[in-house]
Amino acid sequence: MKLKIKSYLKNLTPYPPGKTIDEIKRELNVSGKIYKFNSNESPLGPPEDVVKVIKKLAGEVHLYPEAGYIELKKAIAEEWGVSPSAVVLGNGSDEVIELVFKALIEPGDEVIFTQPSFLMYEKFSEIYGASIKKVPLSSAYTHDLEKILKNLSSRTKVIFLDHPHNPTGSTIKRENWQKFLRRVPEDVLVVIDEAYGDFITDPSVPLGIEFLKKGFPVMIIRTFSKSYGLAGLRLGYGITHSDFAQILDSLRQPFNLNILSYKAGITAIKNKKYLESLKNLIKDGREFLSSEFKKLGFRVLPSQANFIMVDFGKKAEDIYKKLMKKGILLRPLKAYGFPTFLRISIGVPEENRLLLKEIKNLL
C-alpha cells in the first residue's frame, strides 16, 4: 500500500499495557496463583452488588444501552455536588482524556505534563500532532509547578497533572495548588487526573473539585478502575464547567459505554461501604509495607495512592525477576527513569505479608 500516513505518527508506538494473568501463566509456565502487585487494580475485586447486576444484564446484551447515560451522570453529579451537565463519560478515563485533545488541540499546539507521568498524555499528544513539553519531577519527586509555569507559552493549551502522581504517589498541598492555579492563564486547561484520588488521606491535600467550584479552568478526571474494582469494564468520567463538558459530550462516539459498564457504574458509585472498606485496606496496607521495607533498610517514597515506590538499589532487577518466577509481579521502573525502584500495588493483608516474606527470603 502507498498510503500517506501523517508524518508525526511515524515514530508512534503502542501503549505497553500490564500483562494479564493468562499471559503471565503462559510466558512463565506457572500453574499456581499469580499475585498482581503491578497494575494498581482493586485487591478486593468488584463489589458483589455489581456482579449481580452484570449477571442480570447478561441476557440483555443484544440491546443498545441508553445513549445519554443520564442516570449515571446524575449519580456522579450527586456524589460531587455538581450539575449532571458538568459530567462527561468515557470508555475508561483514557477516552475522556482523548476528548480533551479532540476539542482543544490542533497540530503545533503545546501540551505540558510531568516526566514521568501517565503515558497516554504523551500518546495522545503524538496522535494529534501536539508539541510536547515534559517537565522533570522536583528533587522531592513531586510535580514541579514553578517549572511548569515557566514552560507556558502562547501556544500552550493543556496542562496534565496526575494527582496523586504515578508512579511516585506524591501529591501537592492546597496552598501550592492555589498559588499555581492563580498564575495559569484562563485559556489554558489544567486537567487534574485523580485516578488515585480516593486514596488520599492527608487533609492538607485537596481534590480538584474544590478548584472547579472556585471557577478555575480545570477538569477533573476519574475512573471506576481503581476505587470500584471495574478495570475490566472500562469506565471513566470527567467533571468540568458545563459549557465545556457539553462540547466534550458532543465529541464522544454514540454508545461509547456498553450496557454492563453503564449499569455497573450506577450501582458501584452508590456502594459507599465497598469504597470505605477499600480505602481503609489501602491505607493500612500502605502503612504496613512502607514501615516494613524501611525496617529492611530500603527507601520508600511517601505515597497517597494505592501503591508505593521502593528503592531496592542494585537488588531491584534481581528481586523483580526472581519474584516473577514465583508468580509475584511487581512493576519495574527503569522505563520511567528509576532503574533502582520497583512500584508495588497494595494487596490484601495476606498478600502483603506473603510479598514481604518472599523478599526477605531473597535477601
Secondary structure as GFF3:
##gff-version 3
##sequence-region A 1 363
A	DSSP	three_ten_helix	7	9	.	.	.	ID=ss1
A	DSSP	alpha_helix	21	28	.	.	.	ID=ss2
A	DSSP	beta_strand	35	36	.	.	.	ID=ss3
A	DSSP	alpha_helix	48	57	.	.	.	ID=ss4
A	DSSP	three_ten_helix	58	60	.	.	.	ID=ss5
A	DSSP	alpha_helix	70	80	.	.	.	ID=ss6
A	DSSP	three_ten_helix	84	86	.	.	.	ID=ss7
A	DSSP	beta_strand	87	90	.	.	.	ID=ss8
A	DSSP	alpha_helix	93	104	.	.	.	ID=ss9
A	DSSP	beta_strand	110	115	.	.	.	ID=ss10
A	DSSP	alpha_helix	119	127	.	.	.	ID=ss11
A	DSSP	beta_strand	131	136	.	.	.	ID=ss12
A	DSSP	alpha_helix	145	150	.	.	.	ID=ss13
A	DSSP	beta_strand	156	162	.	.	.	ID=ss14
A	DSSP	alpha_helix	174	183	.	.	.	ID=ss15
A	DSSP	beta_strand	189	193	.	.	.	ID=ss16
A	DSSP	three_ten_helix	197	199	.	.	.	ID=ss17
A	DSSP	alpha_helix	209	212	.	.	.	ID=ss18
A	DSSP	beta_strand	218	223	.	.	.	ID=ss19
A	DSSP	alpha_helix	224	227	.	.	.	ID=ss20
A	DSSP	three_ten_helix	231	233	.	.	.	ID=ss21
A	DSSP	beta_strand	236	239	.	.	.	ID=ss22
A	DSSP	alpha_helix	242	251	.	.	.	ID=ss23
A	DSSP	alpha_helix	259	269	.	.	.	ID=ss24
A	DSSP	alpha_helix	272	295	.	.	.	ID=ss25
A	DSSP	beta_strand	299	300	.	.	.	ID=ss26
A	DSSP	beta_strand	307	311	.	.	.	ID=ss27
A	DSSP	three_ten_helix	313	315	.	.	.	ID=ss28
A	DSSP	alpha_helix	316	325	.	.	.	ID=ss29
A	DSSP	beta_strand	328	329	.	.	.	ID=ss30
A	DSSP	beta_strand	331	332	.	.	.	ID=ss31
A	DSSP	three_ten_helix	334	336	.	.	.	ID=ss32
A	DSSP	beta_strand	341	345	.	.	.	ID=ss33
A	DSSP	alpha_helix	349	362	.	.	.	ID=ss34
###
